[in-house]
Amino acid sequence: MTVLIAFDGSDDARTAVTYAARHIKPEPVVVLTVWEPLLAQIAWAPLAAATPVTTTGMPDDKFEEEKQAELLAKRGAELAAAAGLTDVTPRAERGNGPVWATIVDIADELDASLIVTGSRGLAGARSVLLGSVSTRVLHHVHRPTLVVPPPRKDER
């Protein structure tokens, strides 16, 4: 079976990775970063667009958001390996809707034995508009899920 760790680069996601490394038995791990093209993000939160957005051809046929997500997933996998997890694979996946739905879909695709996520990750207006990713994962997934809270101030 595979453990799926949702990773967005936030301190809470980093805490979830290190917690998982300390507490789960060794098995394959996929560190997942979900990305959306900027235009898709604006479609979810049209009020956030202050100026018109234009699309231009990318020289290597990749969105900048995709490149950043791949780098972020790689960093999350490196963090997981440094924390003691073995057989770690980074994965960046384009979301075709809310981030939580992509996490649930990938967990189903992998038949994940466990999903690990931090309790927060979004901040400010985006959090208000989209809600809690971990809460939505919990309400829509049909498999064990570990939501790791942020560390207490005395643990930082």
ABEGO torsion letter per residue (X at the ends): XBBBBBBAGBAAAAAAAAAAAAABBBBBBBBBBBBBBAAAAAAABAAABABBBBBBBBAAGBBAAAAAAAAAAAAAAAAAAAAGBBGBBBBBBBBAEBAAAAAAAAAAAAGBABBBBBABABBEAAAAAAEBAAAAAAAABABBBBBBBBBBAAAX
